[in-house]
């Protein structure tokens, strides 16, 4: 499975939900983070996160998960990820899925992981789509289903991800031609629905 700890760079969400005054502080934190000045990033993002800014909450989750300018604290990372995820931040939803898979800061729970991955996957998050393929392939948190594993990996494979290509092809080797056709039709329908309810 893949776990990405990427920094949310989408300022459009920030500006659209919080106003221009937050963007300067967020940007100052981002510039500091990118230069390795995690203490300044923490100082800039904490008030924004406390005011409900999802991007800042997500980034604080990353800092606590990785121990940047703070002691590594998975429970606090989960707290910040949850606040951002509940506002629809796909990166936070993806990372929460990972935290539940690994049992980091929360009890290990594959079903809850699938729920968070699904929310992120519905927003087109390739890491979540890949991990959902894995969950269906091995039957963690869901009933094992090669058709759905193929479908999820097919999305990621279409963007050129070689791991997804290999896994999609591997699961296809265990499927009948009608199952592969079903997975491909499910994928087409899912794209038509913009990944909602897949």
MDAnalysis code that builds the backbone (N, CA, C; Angstrom):
import MDAnalysis as mda
import numpy as np

u = mda.Universe.empty(594, n_residues=198, atom_resindex=np.repeat(np.arange(198), 3), trajectory=True)
u.add_TopologyAttr("name", ["N", "CA", "C"] * 198)
u.add_TopologyAttr("resid", np.arange(1, 199))
u.add_TopologyAttr("resname", ["UNK", "UNK", "UNK", "UNK", "UNK", "UNK", "UNK", "UNK", "UNK", "UNK", "UNK", "UNK", "UNK", "UNK", "UNK", "UNK", "UNK", "UNK", "UNK", "UNK", "UNK", "UNK", "UNK", "UNK", "UNK", "UNK", "UNK", "UNK", "UNK", "UNK", "UNK", "UNK", "UNK", "UNK", "UNK", "UNK", "UNK", "UNK", "UNK", "UNK", "UNK", "UNK", "UNK", "UNK", "UNK", "UNK", "UNK", "UNK", "UNK", "UNK", "UNK", "UNK", "UNK", "UNK", "UNK", "UNK", "UNK", "UNK", "UNK", "UNK", "UNK", "UNK", "UNK", "UNK", "UNK", "UNK", "UNK", "UNK", "UNK", "UNK", "UNK", "UNK", "UNK", "UNK", "UNK", "UNK", "UNK", "UNK", "UNK", "UNK", "UNK", "UNK", "UNK", "UNK", "UNK", "UNK", "UNK", "UNK", "UNK", "UNK", "UNK", "UNK", "UNK", "UNK", "UNK", "UNK", "UNK", "UNK", "UNK", "UNK", "UNK", "UNK", "UNK", "UNK", "UNK", "UNK", "UNK", "UNK", "UNK", "UNK", "UNK", "UNK", "UNK", "UNK", "UNK", "UNK", "UNK", "UNK", "UNK", "UNK", "UNK", "UNK", "UNK", "UNK", "UNK", "UNK", "UNK", "UNK", "UNK", "UNK", "UNK", "UNK", "UNK", "UNK", "UNK", "UNK", "UNK", "UNK", "UNK", "UNK", "UNK", "UNK", "UNK", "UNK", "UNK", "UNK", "UNK", "UNK", "UNK", "UNK", "UNK", "UNK", "UNK", "UNK", "UNK", "UNK", "UNK", "UNK", "UNK", "UNK", "UNK", "UNK", "UNK", "UNK", "UNK", "UNK", "UNK", "UNK", "UNK", "UNK", "UNK", "UNK", "UNK", "UNK", "UNK", "UNK", "UNK", "UNK", "UNK", "UNK", "UNK", "UNK", "UNK", "UNK", "UNK", "UNK", "UNK", "UNK", "UNK", "UNK", "UNK", "UNK", "UNK", "UNK", "UNK", "UNK", "UNK", "UNK"])
u.atoms.positions = np.array([
    [0.841, -1.179, 0.000],
    [0.000, 0.000, 0.000],
    [0.881, 1.235, 0.000],
    [0.303, 2.284, -0.462],
    [1.045, 3.532, -0.522],
    [0.600, 4.468, 0.580],
    [1.550, 5.202, 1.105],
    [1.247, 6.255, 2.075],
    [2.039, 7.472, 1.644],
    [1.340, 8.527, 1.364],
    [1.975, 9.763, 0.932],
    [1.750, 10.819, 2.006],
    [2.792, 11.506, 2.371],
    [2.633, 12.629, 3.292],
    [2.957, 13.888, 2.515],
    [2.001, 14.292, 1.722],
    [2.190, 15.474, 0.910],
    [1.597, 16.682, 1.600],
    [2.187, 17.803, 1.343],
    [1.724, 19.052, 1.913],
    [0.651, 19.635, 1.012],
    [-0.438, 20.048, 1.602],
    [-1.556, 20.619, 0.851],
    [-1.135, 21.985, 0.322],
    [-1.077, 22.106, -0.991],
    [-0.632, 23.350, -1.596],
    [-1.774, 24.134, -2.229],
    [-2.993, 23.681, -2.079],
    [-4.116, 24.305, -2.747],
    [-4.577, 25.528, -1.981],
    [-4.096, 26.667, -2.402],
    [-4.481, 27.898, -1.732],
    [-5.878, 28.343, -2.137],
    [-6.381, 27.843, -3.244],
    [-7.719, 28.238, -3.675],
    [-8.760, 27.843, -2.640],
    [-8.629, 26.655, -2.068],
    [-9.559, 26.224, -1.026],
    [-9.425, 27.141, 0.172],
    [-8.194, 27.438, 0.528],
    [-7.951, 28.317, 1.659],
    [-8.573, 29.690, 1.436],
    [-8.326, 30.261, 0.274],
    [-8.846, 31.594, 0.005],
    [-10.362, 31.596, -0.091],
    [-10.898, 30.550, -0.688],
    [-12.340, 30.479, -0.847],
    [-13.071, 30.294, 0.459],
    [-12.454, 29.617, 1.429],
    [-13.167, 29.323, 2.667],
    [-12.788, 30.237, 3.823],
    [-11.671, 30.913, 3.719],
    [-11.204, 31.622, 4.904],
    [-10.926, 33.097, 4.691],
    [-10.860, 33.531, 3.480],
    [-10.576, 34.933, 3.235],
    [-9.104, 35.176, 2.984],
    [-8.818, 36.302, 2.386],
    [-7.469, 36.622, 1.964],
    [-6.513, 36.776, 3.143],
    [-6.981, 37.234, 4.299],
    [-6.080, 37.467, 5.424],
    [-5.391, 36.188, 5.873],
    [-6.051, 35.037, 5.742],
    [-5.429, 33.783, 6.139],
    [-4.332, 33.363, 5.178],
    [-4.459, 33.721, 3.895],
    [-3.510, 33.214, 2.907],
    [-2.093, 33.698, 3.176],
    [-1.948, 34.930, 3.660],
    [-0.602, 35.433, 3.931],
    [0.056, 34.610, 5.031],
    [-0.661, 34.335, 6.127],
    [-0.106, 33.529, 7.206],
    [0.125, 32.085, 6.747],
    [-0.813, 31.551, 5.990],
    [-0.651, 30.190, 5.480],
    [0.576, 30.134, 4.579],
    [0.703, 31.104, 3.693],
    [1.835, 31.129, 2.775],
    [3.150, 31.278, 3.528],
    [3.163, 32.094, 4.548],
    [4.384, 32.249, 5.351],
    [4.751, 30.905, 5.985],
    [3.749, 30.185, 6.491],
    [3.991, 28.853, 7.045],
    [4.478, 27.876, 5.992],
    [3.895, 27.960, 4.807],
    [4.300, 27.067, 3.716],
    [5.741, 27.332, 3.289],
    [6.090, 28.599, 3.167],
    [7.466, 28.959, 2.797],
    [8.442, 28.453, 3.859],
    [8.076, 28.630, 5.119],
    [8.933, 28.151, 6.215],
    [9.051, 26.628, 6.174],
    [7.933, 25.951, 5.995],
    [7.935, 24.482, 5.948],
    [8.843, 23.988, 4.829],
    [8.673, 24.585, 3.646],
    [9.472, 24.165, 2.490],
    [10.967, 24.390, 2.693],
    [11.326, 25.367, 3.527],
    [12.747, 25.626, 3.780],
    [13.256, 24.868, 5.010],
    [12.391, 24.063, 5.620],
    [12.801, 23.279, 6.786],
    [12.666, 24.007, 8.101],
    [12.071, 25.194, 8.077],
    [11.857, 25.968, 9.301],
    [10.496, 25.578, 9.883],
    [10.461, 24.402, 10.491],
    [9.197, 23.845, 10.960],
    [8.616, 24.608, 12.143],
    [9.470, 25.219, 12.942],
    [8.969, 25.988, 14.094],
    [8.130, 27.176, 13.621],
    [8.593, 27.852, 12.580],
    [7.821, 28.973, 12.042],
    [6.533, 28.469, 11.397],
    [6.610, 27.383, 10.664],
    [5.403, 26.810, 10.052],
    [4.375, 26.478, 11.135],
    [4.835, 25.871, 12.203],
    [3.944, 25.529, 13.312],
    [3.303, 26.785, 13.904],
    [4.098, 27.800, 14.097],
    [3.610, 29.047, 14.687],
    [2.573, 29.718, 13.773],
    [2.781, 29.670, 12.473],
    [1.849, 30.293, 11.529],
    [0.563, 29.481, 11.366],
    [0.693, 28.160, 11.317],
    [-0.467, 27.323, 11.007],
    [-1.353, 27.026, 12.212],
    [-0.783, 27.005, 13.408],
    [-1.592, 26.637, 14.574],
    [-2.810, 27.537, 14.765],
    [-2.663, 28.874, 14.738],
    [-3.871, 29.695, 14.910],
    [-4.884, 29.488, 13.782],
    [-4.390, 29.297, 12.572],
    [-5.300, 29.055, 11.446],
    [-6.055, 27.747, 11.642],
    [-5.335, 26.723, 12.062],
    [-5.962, 25.419, 12.291],
    [-7.002, 25.519, 13.403],
    [-6.675, 26.242, 14.453],
    [-7.611, 26.405, 15.565],
    [-8.858, 27.180, 15.157],
    [-8.730, 28.020, 14.123],
    [-9.872, 28.780, 13.606],
    [-10.675, 27.976, 12.584],
    [-10.227, 26.746, 12.290],
    [-10.991, 25.881, 11.402],
    [-10.475, 25.769, 9.986],
    [-9.290, 26.282, 9.703],
    [-8.740, 26.193, 8.356],
    [-8.284, 24.760, 8.073],
    [-8.947, 24.108, 7.115],
    [-8.689, 22.690, 6.843],
    [-7.273, 22.431, 6.337],
    [-6.754, 23.311, 5.491],
    [-5.397, 23.110, 4.972],
    [-4.371, 23.195, 6.097],
    [-4.544, 24.144, 7.004],
    [-3.631, 24.263, 8.146],
    [-3.785, 23.068, 9.078],
    [-5.015, 22.595, 9.272],
    [-5.241, 21.409, 10.107],
    [-4.532, 20.196, 9.509],
    [-4.672, 20.019, 8.218],
    [-3.999, 18.920, 7.537],
    [-2.484, 19.004, 7.723],
    [-1.950, 20.190, 7.531],
    [-0.500, 20.360, 7.643],
    [-0.007, 20.138, 9.073],
    [-0.795, 20.543, 10.067],
    [-0.414, 20.243, 11.449],
    [-0.437, 18.732, 11.680],
    [-1.400, 18.060, 11.081],
    [-1.422, 16.595, 11.165],
    [-0.127, 16.003, 10.648],
    [0.340, 16.504, 9.511],
    [1.613, 16.032, 8.955],
    [2.766, 16.283, 9.917],
    [2.774, 17.468, 10.515],
    [3.873, 17.819, 11.411],
    [3.890, 16.915, 12.641],
    [2.718, 16.641, 13.200],
    [2.661, 15.757, 14.370],
    [2.919, 14.302, 13.980],
    [2.464, 13.888, 12.826],
    [2.736, 12.511, 12.394],
    [4.233, 12.274, 12.218],
    [4.927, 13.278, 11.692],
    [6.344, 13.120, 11.372],
    [7.293, 13.689, 12.416],
    [6.767, 14.376, 13.420],
    [7.619, 14.941, 14.461],
    [8.412, 16.144, 14.002],
    [7.801, 17.007, 13.186],
    [8.464, 18.231, 12.717],
    [8.148, 19.368, 13.680],
    [9.133, 19.837, 14.406],
    [9.043, 20.955, 15.371],
    [8.186, 20.613, 16.583],
    [7.738, 19.394, 16.664],
    [6.945, 18.904, 17.797],
    [7.349, 17.458, 18.027],
    [7.145, 16.948, 19.230],
    [7.376, 15.516, 19.417],
    [6.384, 14.735, 18.542],
    [6.845, 13.668, 17.945],
    [5.945, 12.844, 17.141],
    [4.797, 12.363, 18.022],
    [3.570, 12.618, 17.562],
    [2.393, 12.307, 18.372],
    [1.265, 11.917, 17.427],
    [1.058, 10.616, 17.288],
    [0.059, 10.125, 16.344],
    [-1.360, 10.511, 16.744],
    [-1.645, 10.537, 18.039],
    [-2.995, 10.908, 18.473],
    [-3.310, 12.354, 18.089],
    [-2.342, 13.233, 18.269],
    [-2.562, 14.627, 17.884],
    [-2.640, 14.749, 16.375],
    [-1.852, 13.981, 15.655],
    [-1.942, 13.967, 14.190],
    [-3.344, 13.555, 13.763],
    [-3.868, 12.503, 14.386],
    [-5.223, 12.035, 14.063],
    [-6.245, 13.123, 14.355],
    [-6.060, 13.832, 15.459],
    [-6.994, 14.925, 15.800],
    [-7.054, 15.950, 14.679],
    [-5.869, 16.406, 14.228],
    [-5.840, 17.429, 13.176],
    [-6.322, 16.873, 11.846],
    [-5.918, 15.665, 11.505],
    [-6.403, 15.049, 10.261],
    [-7.926, 14.925, 10.277],
    [-8.479, 14.526, 11.411],
    [-9.928, 14.338, 11.504],
    [-10.661, 15.657, 11.280],
    [-10.179, 16.718, 11.902],
    [-10.812, 18.025, 11.715],
    [-10.778, 18.449, 10.246],
    [-9.660, 18.251, 9.586],
    [-9.549, 18.602, 8.167],
    [-10.380, 17.654, 7.300],
    [-10.335, 16.366, 7.608],
    [-11.062, 15.367, 6.817],
    [-12.561, 15.598, 6.872],
    [-13.049, 15.975, 8.033],
    [-14.484, 16.237, 8.174],
    [-14.932, 17.436, 7.355],
    [-13.988, 18.282, 6.962],
    [-14.288, 19.412, 6.080],
    [-14.076, 19.056, 4.613],
    [-13.720, 17.801, 4.343],
    [-13.573, 17.352, 2.966],
    [-12.162, 17.388, 2.411],
    [-11.153, 17.585, 3.247],
    [-9.771, 17.606, 2.772],
    [-9.349, 16.179, 2.406],
    [-9.145, 15.940, 1.108],
    [-8.850, 14.591, 0.620],
    [-7.524, 14.061, 1.158],
    [-6.524, 14.920, 1.289],
    [-5.247, 14.474, 1.832],
    [-5.383, 13.986, 3.265],
    [-6.164, 14.703, 4.050],
    [-6.403, 14.297, 5.438],
    [-7.214, 13.008, 5.488],
    [-8.189, 12.868, 4.608],
    [-8.981, 11.638, 4.552],
    [-8.079, 10.450, 4.217],
    [-7.204, 10.642, 3.251],
    [-6.260, 9.589, 2.869],
    [-5.343, 9.229, 4.036],
    [-4.774, 10.243, 4.674],
    [-3.850, 9.973, 5.776],
    [-4.556, 9.332, 6.964],
    [-5.799, 9.712, 7.218],
    [-6.566, 9.052, 8.280],
    [-6.771, 7.578, 7.953],
    [-7.062, 7.296, 6.696],
    [-7.179, 5.896, 6.288],
    [-5.922, 5.125, 6.634],
    [-4.780, 5.725, 6.335],
    [-3.502, 5.079, 6.631],
    [-3.311, 4.884, 8.141],
    [-3.671, 5.900, 8.915],
    [-3.513, 5.805, 10.362],
    [-4.355, 4.650, 10.914],
    [-5.552, 4.467, 10.386],
    [-6.401, 3.359, 10.828],
    [-5.881, 2.015, 10.347],
    [-5.307, 1.948, 9.169],
    [-4.710, 0.691, 8.696],
    [-3.576, 0.280, 9.616],
    [-2.735, 1.236, 9.965],
    [-1.553, 0.941, 10.760],
    [-1.796, 0.966, 12.267],
    [-2.919, 1.507, 12.689],
    [-3.175, 1.634, 14.125],
    [-2.288, 2.680, 14.774],
    [-2.085, 3.778, 14.099],
    [-1.238, 4.862, 14.597],
    [-2.123, 5.941, 15.223],
    [-2.099, 6.042, 16.537],
    [-2.893, 7.033, 17.238],
    [-4.356, 6.661, 17.415],
    [-4.735, 5.561, 16.816],
    [-6.105, 5.033, 16.896],
    [-6.003, 3.515, 16.900],
    [-7.039, 2.831, 17.391],
    [-7.023, 1.374, 17.265],
    [-7.070, 0.992, 15.773],
    [-6.330, -0.029, 15.415],
    [-6.354, -0.486, 14.025],
    [-7.776, -0.899, 13.665],
    [-8.281, -0.349, 12.552],
    [-9.648, -0.640, 12.139],
    [-9.741, -0.495, 10.619],
    [-9.738, -1.624, 9.932],
    [-9.737, -1.609, 8.478],
    [-11.029, -1.051, 7.897],
    [-12.155, -1.294, 8.555],
    [-13.426, -0.773, 8.042],
    [-13.437, 0.753, 8.054],
    [-12.959, 1.340, 9.131],
    [-12.896, 2.805, 9.187],
    [-11.884, 3.318, 8.163],
    [-10.783, 2.598, 7.988],
    [-9.804, 2.981, 6.969],
    [-10.460, 3.025, 5.592],
    [-11.248, 2.015, 5.277],
    [-11.937, 1.967, 3.977],
    [-12.874, 3.165, 3.832],
    [-13.555, 3.537, 4.910],
    [-14.462, 4.685, 4.845],
    [-13.704, 5.966, 4.485],
    [-12.557, 6.191, 5.154],
    [-11.778, 7.405, 4.860],
    [-11.161, 7.342, 3.472],
    [-10.625, 6.177, 3.091],
    [-10.073, 6.040, 1.743],
    [-11.140, 6.302, 0.691],
    [-12.348, 5.817, 0.933],
    [-13.424, 5.997, -0.042],
    [-13.743, 7.477, -0.229],
    [-13.814, 8.224, 0.867],
    [-14.081, 9.658, 0.757],
    [-12.991, 10.369, -0.047],
    [-11.743, 10.001, 0.193],
    [-10.640, 10.615, -0.563],
    [-10.661, 10.157, -2.018],
    [-10.937, 8.874, -2.241],
    [-10.976, 8.334, -3.607],
    [-12.066, 8.995, -4.430],
    [-13.184, 9.308, -3.795],
    [-14.277, 9.983, -4.499],
    [-13.877, 11.372, -4.975],
    [-12.818, 11.923, -4.393],
    [-12.299, 13.218, -4.831],
    [-11.149, 13.050, -5.822],
    [-10.907, 11.810, -6.237],
    [-9.853, 11.557, -7.212],
    [-8.479, 11.349, -6.612],
    [-8.370, 11.152, -5.307],
    [-7.074, 10.941, -4.664],
    [-6.519, 9.585, -5.094],
    [-5.447, 9.607, -5.883],
    [-4.892, 8.378, -6.445],
    [-4.352, 7.436, -5.380],
    [-3.763, 7.967, -4.322],
    [-3.263, 7.108, -3.243],
    [-4.391, 6.338, -2.582],
    [-5.512, 7.012, -2.361],
    [-6.667, 6.346, -1.757],
    [-7.247, 5.311, -2.712],
    [-7.287, 5.631, -3.990],
    [-7.787, 4.672, -4.975],
    [-6.893, 3.437, -5.011],
    [-5.595, 3.647, -4.989],
    [-4.660, 2.520, -4.974],
    [-4.890, 1.670, -3.725],
    [-4.975, 2.313, -2.579],
    [-5.127, 1.573, -1.330],
    [-6.471, 0.861, -1.242],
    [-7.513, 1.442, -1.830],
    [-8.785, 0.730, -1.885],
    [-8.652, -0.534, -2.730],
    [-7.919, -0.427, -3.830],
    [-7.653, -1.626, -4.630],
    [-6.999, -2.699, -3.779],
    [-6.038, -2.287, -2.975],
    [-5.335, -3.231, -2.093],
    [-6.291, -3.838, -1.064],
    [-7.131, -3.007, -0.459],
    [-8.066, -3.488, 0.560],
    [-9.022, -4.530, -0.035],
    [-9.510, -4.272, -1.238],
    [-10.384, -5.250, -1.892],
    [-9.609, -6.504, -2.303],
    [-8.375, -6.337, -2.700],
    [-7.557, -7.467, -3.140],
    [-7.315, -8.454, -1.998],
    [-7.033, -7.932, -0.796],
    [-6.730, -8.825, 0.322],
    [-7.895, -8.997, 1.294],
    [-8.962, -8.239, 1.081],
    [-10.140, -8.397, 1.921],
    [-9.977, -7.829, 3.318],
    [-9.378, -6.659, 3.423],
    [-9.252, -5.977, 4.716],
    [-10.264, -4.839, 4.778],
    [-11.207, -4.931, 5.712],
    [-12.222, -3.898, 5.870],
    [-13.381, -4.031, 4.909],
    [-13.235, -4.891, 3.952],
    [-14.265, -5.172, 2.946],
    [-14.193, -6.659, 2.614],
    [-15.232, -7.161, 1.968],
    [-15.182, -8.536, 1.474],
    [-14.220, -8.573, 0.298],
    [-13.351, -9.553, 0.271],
    [-12.379, -9.686, -0.813],
    [-13.124, -9.717, -2.146],
    [-12.674, -8.885, -3.092],
    [-13.363, -8.767, -4.377],
    [-12.372, -8.321, -5.448],
    [-11.995, -9.247, -6.309],
    [-11.029, -8.939, -7.368],
    [-11.574, -7.925, -8.372],
    [-12.879, -7.938, -8.600],
    [-13.473, -6.995, -9.555],
    [-13.256, -5.562, -9.078],
    [-13.528, -5.311, -7.794],
    [-13.342, -3.951, -7.271],
    [-11.862, -3.596, -7.124],
    [-11.033, -4.563, -6.806],
    [-9.585, -4.300, -6.761],
    [-9.119, -3.847, -8.139],
    [-9.533, -4.572, -9.166],
    [-9.165, -4.225, -10.551],
    [-9.672, -2.830, -10.905],
    [-10.934, -2.561, -10.558],
    [-11.525, -1.260, -10.883],
    [-10.708, -0.120, -10.276],
    [-10.408, -0.213, -8.966],
    [-9.672, 0.884, -8.325],
    [-8.263, 1.015, -8.883],
    [-7.584, -0.104, -9.081],
    [-6.220, -0.014, -9.629],
    [-6.226, 0.489, -11.062],
    [-7.298, 0.226, -11.780],
    [-7.376, 0.692, -13.161],
    [-7.341, 2.213, -13.236],
    [-8.010, 2.898, -12.290],
    [-7.981, 4.366, -12.282],
    [-6.554, 4.878, -12.144],
    [-5.841, 4.314, -11.190],
    [-4.482, 4.780, -10.903],
    [-3.541, 4.380, -12.041],
    [-3.745, 3.189, -12.579],
    [-2.915, 2.716, -13.696],
    [-3.074, 3.619, -14.915],
    [-4.274, 4.153, -15.121],
    [-4.512, 5.001, -16.296],
    [-3.704, 6.293, -16.248],
    [-3.214, 6.657, -15.060],
    [-2.363, 7.848, -14.952],
    [-0.884, 7.504, -15.107],
    [-0.595, 6.222, -15.347],
    [0.784, 5.810, -15.581],
    [1.500, 5.257, -14.369],
    [0.821, 5.088, -13.250],
    [1.442, 4.551, -12.045],
    [1.781, 3.074, -12.266],
    [3.066, 2.757, -12.291],
    [3.505, 1.400, -12.614],
    [3.129, 0.377, -11.546],
    [3.118, 0.778, -10.276],
    [2.688, -0.147, -9.225],
    [1.236, -0.562, -9.454],
    [0.409, 0.404, -9.816],
    [-1.005, 0.107, -10.071],
    [-1.163, -0.762, -11.310],
    [-0.358, -0.500, -12.336],
    [-0.406, -1.331, -13.551],
    [-0.075, -2.780, -13.190],
    [0.994, -2.961, -12.412],
    [1.403, -4.315, -12.027],
    [0.336, -5.016, -11.193],
    [-0.247, -4.295, -10.230],
    [-1.262, -4.911, -9.380],
    [-2.544, -5.196, -10.160],
    [-2.942, -4.274, -11.025],
    [-4.129, -4.509, -11.855],
    [-3.928, -5.744, -12.721],
    [-2.746, -5.853, -13.321],
    [-2.463, -7.003, -14.179],
    [-2.365, -8.292, -13.370],
    [-1.834, -8.196, -12.162],
    [-1.734, -9.372, -11.297],
    [-3.118, -9.893, -10.939],
    [-4.005, -8.981, -10.521],
    [-5.348, -9.429, -10.154],
    [-6.112, -9.906, -11.386],
    [-5.847, -9.306, -12.529],
    [-6.515, -9.743, -13.766],
    [-6.172, -11.196, -14.085],
    [-4.957, -11.608, -13.713],
    [-4.556, -13.002, -13.929],
    [-5.373, -13.992, -13.112],
    [-6.080, -13.525, -12.126],
    [-6.915, -14.372, -11.278],
    [-8.400, -14.254, -11.630],
    [-8.689, -13.475, -12.652],
    [-10.081, -13.183, -12.992],
    [-10.475, -13.825, -14.314],
    [-11.760, -14.081, -14.457],
    [-12.290, -14.567, -15.731],
    [-12.462, -13.374, -16.675],
    [-12.562, -13.624, -17.973],
    [-12.817, -12.513, -18.902],
    [-14.095, -11.734, -18.560],
    [-15.132, -12.414, -18.085],
    [-16.363, -11.685, -17.733],
    [-16.158, -10.821, -16.486],
    [-15.338, -11.267, -15.550],
    [-15.044, -10.440, -14.375],
    [-14.242, -9.202, -14.763],
    [-13.299, -9.370, -15.680],
    [-12.521, -8.209, -16.154],
    [-13.433, -7.223, -16.865],
    [-14.340, -7.740, -17.688],
    [-15.296, -6.868, -18.381],
    [-16.176, -6.134, -17.376],
    [-16.590, -6.823, -16.321],
    [-17.404, -6.197, -15.278],
    [-16.617, -5.085, -14.586],
    [-15.349, -5.344, -14.268],
    [-14.504, -4.336, -13.615],
    [-14.338, -3.116, -14.520],
    [-14.162, -3.344, -15.794],
    [-13.994, -2.228, -16.727],
    [-15.282, -1.411, -16.858],
    [-16.430, -2.094, -16.869],
    [-17.703, -1.385, -16.929],
    [-17.937, -0.597, -15.640],
    [-17.616, -1.194, -14.495],
    [-17.733, -0.471, -13.224],
    [-16.847, 0.775, -13.230],
    [-15.648, 0.645, -13.783],
    [-14.731, 1.785, -13.844],
    [-15.312, 2.895, -14.723],
    [-15.858, 2.522, -15.873],
    [-16.468, 3.537, -16.755],
    [-17.633, 4.241, -16.060],
    [-18.472, 3.449, -15.383],
    [-19.614, 4.023, -14.664],
    [-19.133, 4.929, -13.529],
    [-18.103, 4.517, -12.850],
    [-17.556, 5.307, -11.753],
    [-17.030, 6.647, -12.263],
    [-16.347, 6.627, -13.387],
    [-15.849, 7.884, -13.989],
    [-17.030, 8.772, -14.358],
    [-18.085, 8.188, -14.942],
    [-19.271, 8.971, -15.296],
    [-19.881, 9.630, -14.060],
    [-19.819, 8.943, -12.932],
    [-20.376, 9.482, -11.687],
    [-19.357, 10.330, -10.931],
    [-18.210, 10.587, -11.549],
    [-17.128, 11.362, -10.947],
    [-16.702, 10.756, -9.609],
    [-16.571, 9.430, -9.596],
    [-16.082, 8.622, -8.465],
    [-17.039, 8.571, -7.277],
    [-18.201, 9.143, -7.375],
    [-19.151, 9.139, -6.261],
    [-19.925, 7.825, -6.250],
    [-19.965, 7.193, -5.094],
    [-20.756, 5.967, -4.937],
    [-20.189, 4.757, -5.637],
    [-18.896, 4.727, -5.817],
    [-18.273, 3.574, -6.477],
    [-18.074, 2.470, -5.475],
])
